[in-house]
Amino acid sequence: MTKNFTSKFQIIREFMRHLKWPKRENKVYLRGGILSLLLFFSLPLIASPLKIAVLDTGFCPDKLSYSKNITFKESIDLTKSNHFDCKKLKNKNRRLHGNWVLERFLKELPSGHEIEITPFIIFDKYAKQNEVYWSRAFSKQNDYHLFIIAAGIKSTPQLENIKISIPIVVAGATLGRGIQYKSILWPQSQFKLPNVFTIGSYTPKDSDLPARPDYTLINPTQMKFFFEGGGANDSFKGTSRACAIASAKAIHHCYQELKKREPLATCLDKVKKKIEIFNDNEKVEVLSF
């Protein structure tokens, strides 16, 4: 029972204590009324959707296919600079990396769960990031149950001081676009926190080779879980894809726990499993779920 619900229950109990109770034959009607009142207060807790935010480059939800139990809120441009037209943007435009993440997430997500998705744009009109944009995103974190982040920014003292208070699923950093082996990215750098779930990727088994590491992944030992990063015929690959899959599976396994704001790590501990990948001839076991 949540703190909010408990306080409402206490108010009702105090109200009942001061009631002038009716005759015996009328008590049943009053009890029925009290039960109806309790149900009225509890309905928002039962019916409210799981609220998630996706932090990325840009979004055009109208280009996506999704079930009726999924609701999209209007995108929030935390850079206050973007004015792109979804009708003119092609699906392959990297500006829609956020859409690629959502498309894979929605494909992996089992039907039936009520989910409200808010897209956060953290790349400005020049496709640049800034610690201010990330700070704005995390200032809103307690309005959500989960953050999905297939991005990262070079760490700064200001970012390191941000308190991460909700579960976040974040893609591991990979080489390229200014990222090197020695790069320290945020929030990936917060991998030691119990509510930060860093996601690595691996290349799945095919007809010629076994499952094998993603050699572009930096700091693989800092990844808490690994998921498939796509095969030869997939256009959307790597840790971003793995992050989308991991997020969908986390919601599948731990939907109620997330809504109740119970520790996601505790839930995932119950469903985690070991998988085998091969680094040349060396077999390596990593965790997934």
C-alpha positions as CSV (number, residue, x, y, z in Angstrom):
1,M,0.0,0.0,0.0
2,T,1.5,3.3,-1.0
3,K,2.0,6.2,1.4
4,N,-0.6,8.3,-0.5
5,F,-3.2,5.6,-0.2
6,T,-2.4,5.0,3.5
7,S,-3.0,8.7,4.3
8,K,-6.3,8.6,2.6
9,F,-7.3,5.5,4.4
10,Q,-6.4,7.1,7.8
11,I,-8.6,10.1,7.0
12,I,-11.5,7.8,6.2
13,R,-10.9,5.8,9.4
14,E,-10.8,9.0,11.5
15,F,-14.0,10.1,9.9
16,M,-15.6,6.8,10.7
17,R,-14.5,7.0,14.3
18,H,-16.5,10.3,14.8
19,L,-19.6,9.1,13.1
20,K,-22.8,8.7,15.0
21,W,-23.5,5.1,14.2
22,P,-27.1,4.2,13.1
23,K,-29.3,1.5,14.3
24,R,-28.2,-2.1,13.7
25,E,-30.5,-2.6,10.6
26,N,-28.9,0.4,8.8
27,K,-25.3,-0.5,9.5
28,V,-25.0,-2.7,6.4
29,Y,-25.8,0.3,4.2
30,L,-23.2,2.5,5.8
31,R,-20.6,-0.3,5.5
32,G,-21.4,-0.6,1.8
33,G,-20.9,3.2,1.4
34,I,-17.6,3.1,3.2
35,L,-16.4,0.2,1.0
36,S,-17.4,2.2,-2.1
37,L,-15.5,5.2,-0.8
38,L,-12.4,3.1,-0.3
39,L,-12.7,1.7,-3.8
40,F,-13.1,5.2,-5.2
41,F,-9.8,6.3,-3.6
42,S,-8.0,3.2,-4.7
43,L,-9.1,3.2,-8.3
44,P,-6.4,5.8,-9.5
45,L,-3.7,3.5,-8.1
46,I,-5.1,0.5,-9.9
47,A,-6.0,2.1,-13.2
48,S,-3.0,4.5,-13.7
49,P,-0.5,3.6,-16.4
50,L,3.2,2.9,-16.1
51,K,4.8,6.2,-16.9
52,I,8.1,6.1,-18.8
53,A,10.3,8.7,-20.5
54,V,12.6,8.1,-23.4
55,L,15.6,10.4,-23.7
56,D,17.0,10.7,-27.3
57,T,17.5,12.7,-30.5
58,G,14.0,13.2,-31.8
59,F,10.7,11.5,-32.2
60,C,7.8,11.2,-34.6
61,P,5.3,8.8,-32.8
62,D,2.8,9.1,-35.7
63,K,5.3,7.0,-37.8
64,L,5.1,4.2,-35.3
65,S,2.6,1.3,-34.9
66,Y,1.4,0.5,-31.4
67,S,-1.5,-1.0,-29.5
68,K,-4.4,0.9,-27.9
69,N,-3.0,0.4,-24.4
70,I,0.0,2.6,-25.3
71,T,-0.4,6.3,-24.9
72,F,2.1,8.9,-26.2
73,K,2.4,12.3,-24.6
74,E,3.6,15.3,-26.6
75,S,7.4,15.3,-27.1
76,I,9.2,17.6,-24.7
77,D,12.1,19.5,-26.3
78,L,14.5,20.1,-23.4
79,T,16.8,22.0,-25.7
80,K,14.0,24.5,-26.7
81,S,15.5,24.7,-30.2
82,N,14.1,22.0,-32.5
83,H,11.4,22.7,-35.1
84,F,11.7,19.7,-37.4
85,D,8.8,18.5,-39.5
86,C,7.9,14.8,-39.1
87,K,6.2,14.8,-42.4
88,K,9.4,15.7,-44.2
89,L,11.7,13.5,-42.1
90,K,12.5,10.1,-43.6
91,N,12.6,7.1,-41.3
92,K,16.3,6.5,-41.9
93,N,17.2,10.1,-40.8
94,R,19.5,9.8,-37.7
95,R,17.5,12.6,-36.2
96,L,14.9,9.9,-35.6
97,H,17.2,7.6,-33.6
98,G,14.6,8.0,-30.8
99,N,12.0,6.5,-33.1
100,W,14.3,3.6,-33.9
101,V,14.6,2.9,-30.2
102,L,10.8,3.1,-29.7
103,E,10.1,1.0,-32.7
104,R,12.2,-1.9,-31.3
105,F,10.8,-1.3,-27.8
106,L,7.2,-1.5,-29.0
107,K,7.9,-4.7,-31.0
108,E,9.4,-6.4,-27.9
109,L,6.8,-5.2,-25.5
110,P,4.1,-7.8,-24.6
111,S,0.5,-6.5,-25.2
112,G,-1.8,-5.7,-22.4
113,H,0.2,-3.4,-20.2
114,E,-1.1,0.2,-19.9
115,I,1.9,2.5,-20.6
116,E,2.2,6.2,-21.0
117,I,5.3,7.3,-23.0
118,T,6.8,10.8,-22.9
119,P,9.6,11.5,-25.4
120,F,12.4,13.8,-24.2
121,I,14.5,15.5,-26.8
122,I,18.0,16.1,-25.5
123,F,19.8,16.9,-28.7
124,D,19.5,20.4,-30.1
125,K,18.9,21.5,-33.7
126,Y,22.6,21.1,-34.4
127,A,22.4,17.5,-33.0
128,K,24.5,18.6,-30.0
129,Q,24.1,17.8,-26.3
130,N,24.6,19.9,-23.2
131,E,24.6,19.1,-19.5
132,V,21.8,21.6,-19.1
133,Y,19.4,19.5,-21.2
134,W,20.2,16.4,-19.2
135,S,19.7,18.3,-15.9
136,R,16.3,19.4,-17.1
137,A,15.4,15.8,-17.9
138,F,16.4,14.5,-14.5
139,S,14.7,17.3,-12.7
140,K,11.4,15.7,-13.9
141,Q,12.4,12.1,-13.1
142,N,10.1,11.6,-10.1
143,D,7.1,12.1,-12.4
144,Y,8.0,8.8,-14.1
145,H,8.5,5.2,-13.2
146,L,11.3,4.5,-15.6
147,F,13.8,6.3,-17.9
148,I,15.0,4.6,-21.2
149,I,18.2,6.1,-22.4
150,A,20.0,5.0,-25.6
151,A,22.4,7.9,-25.4
152,G,25.1,9.4,-23.2
153,I,27.1,12.6,-22.7
154,K,30.7,13.1,-21.6
155,S,30.7,13.3,-17.9
156,T,31.0,16.6,-16.0
157,P,31.0,17.5,-12.3
158,Q,27.5,19.0,-12.7
159,L,26.2,15.7,-14.1
160,E,28.0,13.6,-11.5
161,N,26.1,15.5,-8.8
162,I,22.7,14.6,-10.2
163,K,20.9,12.2,-7.9
164,I,19.3,9.4,-9.9
165,S,16.3,8.4,-7.9
166,I,14.3,6.2,-10.3
167,P,15.3,3.1,-12.4
168,I,17.1,3.9,-15.7
169,V,17.9,1.5,-18.4
170,V,20.9,2.9,-20.3
171,A,22.8,1.7,-23.4
172,G,26.5,1.0,-23.0
173,A,28.8,3.4,-24.7
174,T,30.3,2.3,-28.0
175,L,33.2,3.5,-30.1
176,G,32.6,6.2,-32.7
177,R,31.2,9.8,-33.0
178,G,33.9,11.2,-30.7
179,I,33.7,8.3,-28.2
180,Q,37.0,6.5,-27.5
181,Y,38.1,3.7,-25.2
182,K,39.0,6.2,-22.4
183,S,35.8,8.2,-22.7
184,I,33.7,8.5,-19.6
185,L,30.0,9.0,-20.4
186,W,27.2,9.9,-18.1
187,P,24.9,8.3,-16.9
188,Q,26.8,5.1,-17.9
189,S,29.4,6.2,-15.3
190,Q,26.8,5.6,-12.6
191,F,26.7,1.9,-13.2
192,K,27.5,1.1,-9.5
193,L,24.1,2.5,-8.4
194,P,21.5,-0.2,-7.9
195,N,18.9,1.6,-10.0
196,V,21.2,2.2,-13.0
197,F,21.0,-0.7,-15.5
198,T,23.8,-0.5,-18.0
199,I,23.1,-2.7,-21.1
200,G,25.7,-4.2,-23.3
201,S,25.1,-5.9,-26.7
202,Y,26.4,-9.0,-28.4
203,T,26.1,-10.4,-32.0
204,P,23.7,-13.3,-32.0
205,K,24.6,-16.8,-33.2
206,D,24.2,-17.4,-36.9
207,S,24.8,-20.3,-39.3
208,D,28.6,-19.8,-39.3
209,L,29.5,-18.4,-35.9
210,P,28.4,-18.6,-32.3
211,A,27.2,-15.6,-30.3
212,R,30.1,-13.2,-29.9
213,P,30.9,-9.9,-28.3
214,D,30.2,-6.4,-29.7
215,Y,33.8,-5.3,-30.2
216,T,32.8,-1.6,-30.3
217,L,31.5,-1.7,-26.7
218,I,33.7,0.1,-24.2
219,N,33.8,-0.9,-20.6
220,P,32.0,-4.3,-21.0
221,T,32.7,-5.2,-17.4
222,Q,30.5,-2.3,-16.3
223,M,27.5,-3.7,-18.1
224,K,24.9,-5.3,-15.8
225,F,23.0,-7.2,-18.5
226,F,23.5,-8.1,-22.2
227,F,21.0,-8.4,-25.0
228,E,21.2,-9.1,-28.8
229,G,22.5,-6.1,-30.7
230,G,21.2,-7.3,-34.1
231,G,22.5,-9.4,-36.9
232,A,23.9,-8.9,-40.4
233,N,20.5,-8.0,-41.9
234,D,19.4,-5.6,-39.2
235,S,19.8,-1.8,-39.9
236,F,19.3,-0.8,-36.2
237,K,22.1,-2.4,-34.2
238,G,24.3,-2.2,-31.1
239,T,23.6,-1.2,-27.6
240,S,20.7,1.1,-28.5
241,R,18.8,-1.9,-29.9
242,A,19.8,-3.9,-26.8
243,C,18.6,-1.1,-24.5
244,A,15.2,-1.1,-26.2
245,I,14.9,-4.9,-25.8
246,A,16.0,-4.8,-22.2
247,S,13.5,-2.1,-21.3
248,A,10.6,-4.0,-22.8
249,K,11.6,-7.2,-21.0
250,A,12.1,-5.4,-17.7
251,I,8.5,-4.0,-18.0
252,H,7.2,-7.5,-18.9
253,H,8.8,-9.1,-15.9
254,C,8.4,-6.2,-13.4
255,Y,5.5,-4.1,-14.4
256,Q,3.7,-4.1,-11.1
257,E,7.0,-3.6,-9.2
258,L,7.8,-0.6,-11.3
259,K,4.4,0.9,-10.7
260,K,4.7,0.4,-7.0
261,R,8.2,1.9,-7.1
262,E,9.7,-1.3,-5.6
263,P,13.4,-1.9,-6.4
264,L,13.7,-3.1,-10.0
265,A,17.0,-4.8,-9.1
266,T,15.2,-7.1,-6.7
267,C,12.7,-8.1,-9.4
268,L,15.3,-8.7,-12.1
269,D,17.3,-10.8,-9.7
270,K,14.5,-13.4,-9.8
271,V,14.5,-13.7,-13.6
272,K,18.1,-13.1,-14.6
273,K,20.0,-15.9,-16.4
274,K,23.4,-16.6,-17.8
275,I,24.0,-16.7,-21.5
276,E,27.2,-17.8,-23.3
277,I,29.1,-15.8,-25.9
278,F,32.4,-16.6,-27.4
279,N,35.4,-14.3,-27.7
280,D,37.4,-16.3,-30.3
281,N,37.7,-19.7,-28.6
282,E,37.1,-18.4,-25.1
283,K,33.6,-19.0,-23.7
284,V,32.3,-16.0,-21.6
285,E,29.2,-16.0,-19.5
286,V,27.2,-12.8,-19.1
287,L,23.9,-12.0,-17.5
288,S,20.6,-11.4,-19.3
289,F,16.9,-11.8,-18.4
